[in-house]
């Protein structure tokens, strides 16, 4: 589990809740469908930046500067 950086889960609501609860211990990025049906052929929702937003994470790097 610690070797996994993120997880996408598509399934029933109970499975979605289980995945989200399991991710709390080490703050894994998860994306679940919360048991809702997804229309994968919906080009308005699933084209473009939708998957990119789910697949990336912005991180800040703090660099000490000055005296």
PDB file of N, CA, C and O in Angstrom:
ATOM      1  N   UNK A   1       0.819  -1.191   0.000  1.00  0.00           N
ATOM      2  CA  UNK A   1       0.000   0.000   0.000  1.00  0.00           C
ATOM      3  C   UNK A   1       0.862   1.253   0.000  1.00  0.00           C
ATOM      4  O   UNK A   1       0.507   2.226  -0.665  1.00  0.00           O
ATOM      5  N   UNK A   2       1.971   1.268   0.714  1.00  0.00           N
ATOM      6  CA  UNK A   2       2.820   2.458   0.752  1.00  0.00           C
ATOM      7  C   UNK A   2       3.532   2.697  -0.568  1.00  0.00           C
ATOM      8  O   UNK A   2       3.989   3.811  -0.824  1.00  0.00           O
ATOM      9  N   UNK A   3       3.638   1.680  -1.411  1.00  0.00           N
ATOM     10  CA  UNK A   3       4.281   1.853  -2.702  1.00  0.00           C
ATOM     11  C   UNK A   3       3.350   2.411  -3.763  1.00  0.00           C
ATOM     12  O   UNK A   3       3.787   2.695  -4.878  1.00  0.00           O
ATOM     13  N   UNK A   4       2.082   2.573  -3.439  1.00  0.00           N
ATOM     14  CA  UNK A   4       1.099   3.112  -4.382  1.00  0.00           C
ATOM     15  C   UNK A   4       0.986   4.613  -4.154  1.00  0.00           C
ATOM     16  O   UNK A   4       0.818   5.060  -3.019  1.00  0.00           O
ATOM     17  N   UNK A   5       1.078   5.399  -5.238  1.00  0.00           N
ATOM     18  CA  UNK A   5       1.000   6.855  -5.105  1.00  0.00           C
ATOM     19  C   UNK A   5      -0.420   7.389  -5.236  1.00  0.00           C
ATOM     20  O   UNK A   5      -0.758   8.404  -4.626  1.00  0.00           O
ATOM     21  N   UNK A   6      -1.241   6.728  -6.011  1.00  0.00           N
ATOM     22  CA  UNK A   6      -2.620   7.175  -6.215  1.00  0.00           C
ATOM     23  C   UNK A   6      -3.461   5.987  -6.661  1.00  0.00           C
ATOM     24  O   UNK A   6      -2.930   4.962  -7.090  1.00  0.00           O
ATOM     25  N   UNK A   7      -4.781   6.137  -6.556  1.00  0.00           N
ATOM     26  CA  UNK A   7      -5.674   5.051  -6.938  1.00  0.00           C
ATOM     27  C   UNK A   7      -6.965   5.624  -7.501  1.00  0.00           C
ATOM     28  O   UNK A   7      -7.579   6.514  -6.914  1.00  0.00           O
ATOM     29  N   UNK A   8      -7.360   5.098  -8.645  1.00  0.00           N
ATOM     30  CA  UNK A   8      -8.670   5.403  -9.219  1.00  0.00           C
ATOM     31  C   UNK A   8      -9.525   4.166  -9.019  1.00  0.00           C
ATOM     32  O   UNK A   8      -9.116   3.062  -9.377  1.00  0.00           O
ATOM     33  N   UNK A   9     -10.707   4.343  -8.451  1.00  0.00           N
ATOM     34  CA  UNK A   9     -11.606   3.219  -8.205  1.00  0.00           C
ATOM     35  C   UNK A   9     -12.957   3.507  -8.834  1.00  0.00           C
ATOM     36  O   UNK A   9     -13.562   4.548  -8.576  1.00  0.00           O
ATOM     37  N   UNK A  10     -13.427   2.581  -9.662  1.00  0.00           N
ATOM     38  CA  UNK A  10     -14.762   2.675 -10.251  1.00  0.00           C
ATOM     39  C   UNK A  10     -15.495   1.402  -9.863  1.00  0.00           C
ATOM     40  O   UNK A  10     -15.142   0.310 -10.309  1.00  0.00           O
ATOM     41  N   UNK A  11     -16.505   1.547  -9.038  1.00  0.00           N
ATOM     42  CA  UNK A  11     -17.256   0.398  -8.559  1.00  0.00           C
ATOM     43  C   UNK A  11     -18.444   0.858  -7.750  1.00  0.00           C
ATOM     44  O   UNK A  11     -18.954   1.960  -7.952  1.00  0.00           O
ATOM     45  N   UNK A  12     -18.886   0.018  -6.835  1.00  0.00           N
ATOM     46  CA  UNK A  12     -20.057   0.370  -6.046  1.00  0.00           C
ATOM     47  C   UNK A  12     -19.694   1.351  -4.931  1.00  0.00           C
ATOM     48  O   UNK A  12     -18.520   1.620  -4.680  1.00  0.00           O
ATOM     49  N   UNK A  13     -20.727   1.880  -4.267  1.00  0.00           N
ATOM     50  CA  UNK A  13     -20.506   2.889  -3.241  1.00  0.00           C
ATOM     51  C   UNK A  13     -19.735   2.335  -2.043  1.00  0.00           C
ATOM     52  O   UNK A  13     -18.896   3.034  -1.475  1.00  0.00           O
ATOM     53  N   UNK A  14     -20.007   1.104  -1.657  1.00  0.00           N
ATOM     54  CA  UNK A  14     -19.294   0.503  -0.525  1.00  0.00           C
ATOM     55  C   UNK A  14     -17.799   0.405  -0.820  1.00  0.00           C
ATOM     56  O   UNK A  14     -16.976   0.683   0.053  1.00  0.00           O
ATOM     57  N   UNK A  15     -17.448   0.018  -2.026  1.00  0.00           N
ATOM     58  CA  UNK A  15     -16.043  -0.050  -2.412  1.00  0.00           C
ATOM     59  C   UNK A  15     -15.400   1.319  -2.445  1.00  0.00           C
ATOM     60  O   UNK A  15     -14.246   1.475  -2.044  1.00  0.00           O
ATOM     61  N   UNK A  16     -16.137   2.316  -2.919  1.00  0.00           N
ATOM     62  CA  UNK A  16     -15.621   3.683  -2.958  1.00  0.00           C
ATOM     63  C   UNK A  16     -15.321   4.191  -1.551  1.00  0.00           C
ATOM     64  O   UNK A  16     -14.281   4.804  -1.310  1.00  0.00           O
ATOM     65  N   UNK A  17     -16.236   3.931  -0.634  1.00  0.00           N
ATOM     66  CA  UNK A  17     -16.040   4.355   0.757  1.00  0.00           C
ATOM     67  C   UNK A  17     -14.839   3.635   1.362  1.00  0.00           C
ATOM     68  O   UNK A  17     -14.044   4.253   2.071  1.00  0.00           O
ATOM     69  N   UNK A  18     -14.696   2.344   1.095  1.00  0.00           N
ATOM     70  CA  UNK A  18     -13.572   1.574   1.622  1.00  0.00           C
ATOM     71  C   UNK A  18     -12.242   2.143   1.121  1.00  0.00           C
ATOM     72  O   UNK A  18     -11.300   2.299   1.899  1.00  0.00           O
ATOM     73  N   UNK A  19     -12.165   2.453  -0.176  1.00  0.00           N
ATOM     74  CA  UNK A  19     -10.933   2.990  -0.757  1.00  0.00           C
ATOM     75  C   UNK A  19     -10.603   4.348  -0.141  1.00  0.00           C
ATOM     76  O   UNK A  19      -9.450   4.609   0.201  1.00  0.00           O
ATOM     77  N   UNK A  20     -11.599   5.208   0.000  1.00  0.00           N
ATOM     78  CA  UNK A  20     -11.351   6.525   0.572  1.00  0.00           C
ATOM     79  C   UNK A  20     -10.922   6.432   2.035  1.00  0.00           C
ATOM     80  O   UNK A  20     -10.037   7.174   2.460  1.00  0.00           O
ATOM     81  N   UNK A  21     -11.524   5.546   2.805  1.00  0.00           N
ATOM     82  CA  UNK A  21     -11.115   5.368   4.204  1.00  0.00           C
ATOM     83  C   UNK A  21      -9.696   4.816   4.301  1.00  0.00           C
ATOM     84  O   UNK A  21      -8.929   5.231   5.169  1.00  0.00           O
ATOM     85  N   UNK A  22      -9.344   3.886   3.420  1.00  0.00           N
ATOM     86  CA  UNK A  22      -8.002   3.298   3.450  1.00  0.00           C
ATOM     87  C   UNK A  22      -6.934   4.313   3.071  1.00  0.00           C
ATOM     88  O   UNK A  22      -5.778   4.168   3.469  1.00  0.00           O
ATOM     89  N   UNK A  23      -7.300   5.326   2.318  1.00  0.00           N
ATOM     90  CA  UNK A  23      -6.315   6.315   1.875  1.00  0.00           C
ATOM     91  C   UNK A  23      -6.007   7.356   2.944  1.00  0.00           C
ATOM     92  O   UNK A  23      -5.038   8.103   2.810  1.00  0.00           O
ATOM     93  N   UNK A  24      -6.798   7.419   3.982  1.00  0.00           N
ATOM     94  CA  UNK A  24      -6.627   8.452   5.001  1.00  0.00           C
ATOM     95  C   UNK A  24      -5.315   8.290   5.762  1.00  0.00           C
ATOM     96  O   UNK A  24      -4.684   9.285   6.117  1.00  0.00           O
ATOM     97  N   UNK A  25      -4.899   7.063   6.014  1.00  0.00           N
ATOM     98  CA  UNK A  25      -3.715   6.811   6.832  1.00  0.00           C
ATOM     99  C   UNK A  25      -2.445   7.455   6.319  1.00  0.00           C
ATOM    100  O   UNK A  25      -1.629   7.920   7.115  1.00  0.00           O
ATOM    101  N   UNK A  26      -2.257   7.495   5.009  1.00  0.00           N
ATOM    102  CA  UNK A  26      -1.045   8.116   4.470  1.00  0.00           C
ATOM    103  C   UNK A  26      -1.371   9.105   3.348  1.00  0.00           C
ATOM    104  O   UNK A  26      -0.534   9.384   2.490  1.00  0.00           O
ATOM    105  N   UNK A  27      -2.581   9.621   3.368  1.00  0.00           N
ATOM    106  CA  UNK A  27      -3.017  10.702   2.471  1.00  0.00           C
ATOM    107  C   UNK A  27      -2.808  10.401   0.992  1.00  0.00           C
ATOM    108  O   UNK A  27      -2.302  11.238   0.245  1.00  0.00           O
ATOM    109  N   UNK A  28      -3.204   9.200   0.577  1.00  0.00           N
ATOM    110  CA  UNK A  28      -3.128   8.849  -0.843  1.00  0.00           C
ATOM    111  C   UNK A  28      -4.160   9.646  -1.633  1.00  0.00           C
ATOM    112  O   UNK A  28      -5.257   9.921  -1.147  1.00  0.00           O
ATOM    113  N   UNK A  29      -3.792  10.008  -2.849  1.00  0.00           N
ATOM    114  CA  UNK A  29      -4.736  10.621  -3.767  1.00  0.00           C
ATOM    115  C   UNK A  29      -5.664   9.527  -4.285  1.00  0.00           C
ATOM    116  O   UNK A  29      -5.187   8.524  -4.816  1.00  0.00           O
ATOM    117  N   UNK A  30      -6.965   9.694  -4.144  1.00  0.00           N
ATOM    118  CA  UNK A  30      -7.918   8.733  -4.686  1.00  0.00           C
ATOM    119  C   UNK A  30      -8.979   9.469  -5.485  1.00  0.00           C
ATOM    120  O   UNK A  30      -9.309  10.622  -5.208  1.00  0.00           O
ATOM    121  N   UNK A  31      -9.495   8.781  -6.467  1.00  0.00           N
ATOM    122  CA  UNK A  31     -10.638   9.270  -7.244  1.00  0.00           C
ATOM    123  C   UNK A  31     -11.598   8.112  -7.363  1.00  0.00           C
ATOM    124  O   UNK A  31     -11.254   7.067  -7.915  1.00  0.00           O
ATOM    125  N   UNK A  32     -12.803   8.290  -6.846  1.00  0.00           N
ATOM    126  CA  UNK A  32     -13.816   7.247  -6.920  1.00  0.00           C
ATOM    127  C   UNK A  32     -15.065   7.798  -7.599  1.00  0.00           C
ATOM    128  O   UNK A  32     -15.253   9.011  -7.695  1.00  0.00           O
ATOM    129  N   UNK A  33     -15.896   6.904  -8.060  1.00  0.00           N
ATOM    130  CA  UNK A  33     -17.156   7.317  -8.679  1.00  0.00           C
ATOM    131  C   UNK A  33     -18.306   7.332  -7.677  1.00  0.00           C
ATOM    132  O   UNK A  33     -19.441   7.636  -8.043  1.00  0.00           O
ATOM    133  N   UNK A  34     -18.022   7.005  -6.415  1.00  0.00           N
ATOM    134  CA  UNK A  34     -19.026   6.981  -5.348  1.00  0.00           C
ATOM    135  C   UNK A  34     -20.236   6.122  -5.706  1.00  0.00           C
ATOM    136  O   UNK A  34     -21.357   6.401  -5.281  1.00  0.00           O
ATOM    137  N   UNK A  35     -19.996   5.081  -6.490  1.00  0.00           N
ATOM    138  CA  UNK A  35     -21.057   4.156  -6.857  1.00  0.00           C
ATOM    139  C   UNK A  35     -21.947   4.627  -7.990  1.00  0.00           C
ATOM    140  O   UNK A  35     -22.884   3.923  -8.368  1.00  0.00           O
ATOM    141  N   UNK A  36     -21.675   5.801  -8.539  1.00  0.00           N
ATOM    142  CA  UNK A  36     -22.505   6.328  -9.632  1.00  0.00           C
ATOM    143  C   UNK A  36     -22.052   5.738 -10.959  1.00  0.00           C
ATOM    144  O   UNK A  36     -20.874   5.438 -11.151  1.00  0.00           O
ATOM    145  N   UNK A  37     -23.004   5.578 -11.870  1.00  0.00           N
ATOM    146  CA  UNK A  37     -22.671   5.103 -13.210  1.00  0.00           C
ATOM    147  C   UNK A  37     -21.962   6.208 -13.977  1.00  0.00           C
ATOM    148  O   UNK A  37     -22.363   7.371 -13.923  1.00  0.00           O
ATOM    149  N   UNK A  38     -20.912   5.841 -14.688  1.00  0.00           N
ATOM    150  CA  UNK A  38     -20.183   6.792 -15.522  1.00  0.00           C
ATOM    151  C   UNK A  38     -20.384   6.427 -16.984  1.00  0.00           C
ATOM    152  O   UNK A  38     -20.265   5.262 -17.363  1.00  0.00           O
ATOM    153  N   UNK A  39     -20.685   7.410 -17.787  1.00  0.00           N
ATOM    154  CA  UNK A  39     -20.814   7.211 -19.224  1.00  0.00           C
ATOM    155  C   UNK A  39     -19.466   7.559 -19.853  1.00  0.00           C
ATOM    156  O   UNK A  39     -19.200   8.722 -20.160  1.00  0.00           O
ATOM    157  N   UNK A  40     -18.624   6.556 -20.043  1.00  0.00           N
ATOM    158  CA  UNK A  40     -17.265   6.779 -20.526  1.00  0.00           C
ATOM    159  C   UNK A  40     -17.233   7.344 -21.941  1.00  0.00           C
ATOM    160  O   UNK A  40     -16.204   7.869 -22.365  1.00  0.00           O
ATOM    161  N   UNK A  41     -18.334   7.247 -22.679  1.00  0.00           N
ATOM    162  CA  UNK A  41     -18.352   7.780 -24.037  1.00  0.00           C
ATOM    163  C   UNK A  41     -18.827   9.233 -24.085  1.00  0.00           C
ATOM    164  O   UNK A  41     -18.961   9.799 -25.169  1.00  0.00           O
ATOM    165  N   UNK A  42     -19.084   9.841 -22.929  1.00  0.00           N
ATOM    166  CA  UNK A  42     -19.495  11.246 -22.870  1.00  0.00           C
ATOM    167  C   UNK A  42     -18.285  12.133 -23.150  1.00  0.00           C
ATOM    168  O   UNK A  42     -17.493  12.419 -22.252  1.00  0.00           O
ATOM    169  N   UNK A  43     -18.151  12.562 -24.396  1.00  0.00           N
ATOM    170  CA  UNK A  43     -16.954  13.311 -24.793  1.00  0.00           C
ATOM    171  C   UNK A  43     -16.886  14.685 -24.141  1.00  0.00           C
ATOM    172  O   UNK A  43     -15.793  15.228 -23.986  1.00  0.00           O
ATOM    173  N   UNK A  44     -18.018  15.264 -23.756  1.00  0.00           N
ATOM    174  CA  UNK A  44     -17.981  16.570 -23.098  1.00  0.00           C
ATOM    175  C   UNK A  44     -17.354  16.470 -21.712  1.00  0.00           C
ATOM    176  O   UNK A  44     -16.673  17.398 -21.274  1.00  0.00           O
ATOM    177  N   UNK A  45     -17.572  15.375 -21.028  1.00  0.00           N
ATOM    178  CA  UNK A  45     -17.035  15.228 -19.674  1.00  0.00           C
ATOM    179  C   UNK A  45     -15.641  14.612 -19.659  1.00  0.00           C
ATOM    180  O   UNK A  45     -14.782  15.050 -18.894  1.00  0.00           O
ATOM    181  N   UNK A  46     -15.409  13.615 -20.482  1.00  0.00           N
ATOM    182  CA  UNK A  46     -14.182  12.843 -20.361  1.00  0.00           C
ATOM    183  C   UNK A  46     -13.099  13.207 -21.367  1.00  0.00           C
ATOM    184  O   UNK A  46     -12.034  12.589 -21.354  1.00  0.00           O
ATOM    185  N   UNK A  47     -13.322  14.162 -22.216  1.00  0.00           N
ATOM    186  CA  UNK A  47     -12.258  14.644 -23.096  1.00  0.00           C
ATOM    187  C   UNK A  47     -11.611  15.871 -22.462  1.00  0.00           C
ATOM    188  O   UNK A  47     -12.134  16.438 -21.502  1.00  0.00           O
ATOM    189  N   UNK A  48     -10.496  16.261 -22.996  1.00  0.00           N
ATOM    190  CA  UNK A  48      -9.863  17.482 -22.520  1.00  0.00           C
ATOM    191  C   UNK A  48      -9.136  17.298 -21.204  1.00  0.00           C
ATOM    192  O   UNK A  48      -8.397  16.332 -21.015  1.00  0.00           O
ATOM    193  N   UNK A  49      -9.356  18.237 -20.298  1.00  0.00           N
ATOM    194  CA  UNK A  49      -8.577  18.306 -19.064  1.00  0.00           C
ATOM    195  C   UNK A  49      -9.140  17.478 -17.912  1.00  0.00           C
ATOM    196  O   UNK A  49      -8.532  17.443 -16.842  1.00  0.00           O
ATOM    197  N   UNK A  50     -10.265  16.818 -18.093  1.00  0.00           N
ATOM    198  CA  UNK A  50     -10.892  16.105 -16.977  1.00  0.00           C
ATOM    199  C   UNK A  50      -9.956  15.064 -16.367  1.00  0.00           C
ATOM    200  O   UNK A  50      -9.734  15.071 -15.157  1.00  0.00           O
ATOM    201  N   UNK A  51      -9.409  14.176 -17.185  1.00  0.00           N
ATOM    202  CA  UNK A  51      -8.502  13.151 -16.676  1.00  0.00           C
ATOM    203  C   UNK A  51      -7.176  13.756 -16.236  1.00  0.00           C
ATOM    204  O   UNK A  51      -6.571  13.289 -15.271  1.00  0.00           O
ATOM    205  N   UNK A  52      -6.724  14.784 -16.929  1.00  0.00           N
ATOM    206  CA  UNK A  52      -5.476  15.445 -16.545  1.00  0.00           C
ATOM    207  C   UNK A  52      -5.581  16.008 -15.133  1.00  0.00           C
ATOM    208  O   UNK A  52      -4.637  15.891 -14.352  1.00  0.00           O
ATOM    209  N   UNK A  53      -6.702  16.610 -14.799  1.00  0.00           N
ATOM    210  CA  UNK A  53      -6.894  17.155 -13.458  1.00  0.00           C
ATOM    211  C   UNK A  53      -6.908  16.053 -12.399  1.00  0.00           C
ATOM    212  O   UNK A  53      -6.426  16.259 -11.286  1.00  0.00           O
ATOM    213  N   UNK A  54      -7.448  14.901 -12.734  1.00  0.00           N
ATOM    214  CA  UNK A  54      -7.480  13.787 -11.788  1.00  0.00           C
ATOM    215  C   UNK A  54      -6.123  13.089 -11.674  1.00  0.00           C
ATOM    216  O   UNK A  54      -5.834  12.456 -10.658  1.00  0.00           O
ATOM    217  N   UNK A  55      -5.298  13.201 -12.702  1.00  0.00           N
ATOM    218  CA  UNK A  55      -4.041  12.457 -12.752  1.00  0.00           C
ATOM    219  C   UNK A  55      -2.831  13.270 -12.300  1.00  0.00           C
ATOM    220  O   UNK A  55      -1.726  12.733 -12.224  1.00  0.00           O
ATOM    221  N   UNK A  56      -3.017  14.544 -12.001  1.00  0.00           N
ATOM    222  CA  UNK A  56      -1.882  15.370 -11.598  1.00  0.00           C
ATOM    223  C   UNK A  56      -2.130  15.985 -10.231  1.00  0.00           C
ATOM    224  O   UNK A  56      -3.268  16.106  -9.778  1.00  0.00           O
ATOM    225  N   UNK A  57      -1.052  16.365  -9.596  1.00  0.00           N
ATOM    226  CA  UNK A  57      -1.139  17.010  -8.292  1.00  0.00           C
ATOM    227  C   UNK A  57      -0.097  18.117  -8.253  1.00  0.00           C
ATOM    228  O   UNK A  57       1.079  17.880  -8.530  1.00  0.00           O
ATOM    229  N   UNK A  58      -0.524  19.310  -7.914  1.00  0.00           N
ATOM    230  CA  UNK A  58       0.388  20.439  -7.808  1.00  0.00           C
ATOM    231  C   UNK A  58       1.040  20.393  -6.433  1.00  0.00           C
ATOM    232  O   UNK A  58       0.367  20.248  -5.413  1.00  0.00           O
ATOM    233  N   UNK A  59       2.348  20.518  -6.427  1.00  0.00           N
ATOM    234  CA  UNK A  59       3.075  20.540  -5.157  1.00  0.00           C
ATOM    235  C   UNK A  59       3.920  21.804  -5.093  1.00  0.00           C
ATOM    236  O   UNK A  59       4.481  22.243  -6.097  1.00  0.00           O
ATOM    237  N   UNK A  60       4.000  22.371  -3.922  1.00  0.00           N
ATOM    238  CA  UNK A  60       4.830  23.551  -3.705  1.00  0.00           C
ATOM    239  C   UNK A  60       6.160  23.128  -3.113  1.00  0.00           C
ATOM    240  O   UNK A  60       6.229  22.220  -2.283  1.00  0.00           O
ATOM    241  N   UNK A  61       7.201  23.791  -3.547  1.00  0.00           N
ATOM    242  CA  UNK A  61       8.530  23.546  -3.002  1.00  0.00           C
ATOM    243  C   UNK A  61       8.993  24.835  -2.342  1.00  0.00           C
ATOM    244  O   UNK A  61       9.045  25.884  -2.983  1.00  0.00           O
ATOM    245  N   UNK A  62       9.324  24.756  -1.077  1.00  0.00           N
ATOM    246  CA  UNK A  62       9.791  25.925  -0.342  1.00  0.00           C
ATOM    247  C   UNK A  62      11.308  25.885  -0.277  1.00  0.00           C
ATOM    248  O   UNK A  62      11.896  24.901   0.173  1.00  0.00           O
ATOM    249  N   UNK A  63      11.930  26.954  -0.725  1.00  0.00           N
ATOM    250  CA  UNK A  63      13.387  27.051  -0.723  1.00  0.00           C
ATOM    251  C   UNK A  63      13.781  28.190   0.208  1.00  0.00           C
ATOM    252  O   UNK A  63      13.417  29.339  -0.038  1.00  0.00           O
ATOM    253  N   UNK A  64      14.523  27.886   1.278  1.00  0.00           N
ATOM    254  CA  UNK A  64      14.964  28.950   2.193  1.00  0.00           C
ATOM    255  C   UNK A  64      15.853  29.946   1.452  1.00  0.00           C
ATOM    256  O   UNK A  64      16.722  29.560   0.670  1.00  0.00           O
ATOM    257  N   UNK A  65      15.624  31.210   1.707  1.00  0.00           N
ATOM    258  CA  UNK A  65      16.385  32.247   1.025  1.00  0.00           C
ATOM    259  C   UNK A  65      16.654  33.372   2.005  1.00  0.00           C
ATOM    260  O   UNK A  65      15.775  33.754   2.778  1.00  0.00           O
ATOM    261  N   UNK A  66      17.844  33.894   1.976  1.00  0.00           N
ATOM    262  CA  UNK A  66      18.179  35.026   2.825  1.00  0.00           C
ATOM    263  C   UNK A  66      18.920  34.598   4.078  1.00  0.00           C
ATOM    264  O   UNK A  66      19.255  33.431   4.277  1.00  0.00           O
ATOM    265  N   UNK A  67      19.156  35.591   4.905  1.00  0.00           N
ATOM    266  CA  UNK A  67      19.930  35.339   6.125  1.00  0.00           C
ATOM    267  C   UNK A  67      19.049  35.201   7.332  1.00  0.00           C
ATOM    268  O   UNK A  67      19.547  34.987   8.438  1.00  0.00           O
TER     269      UNK A  67
END
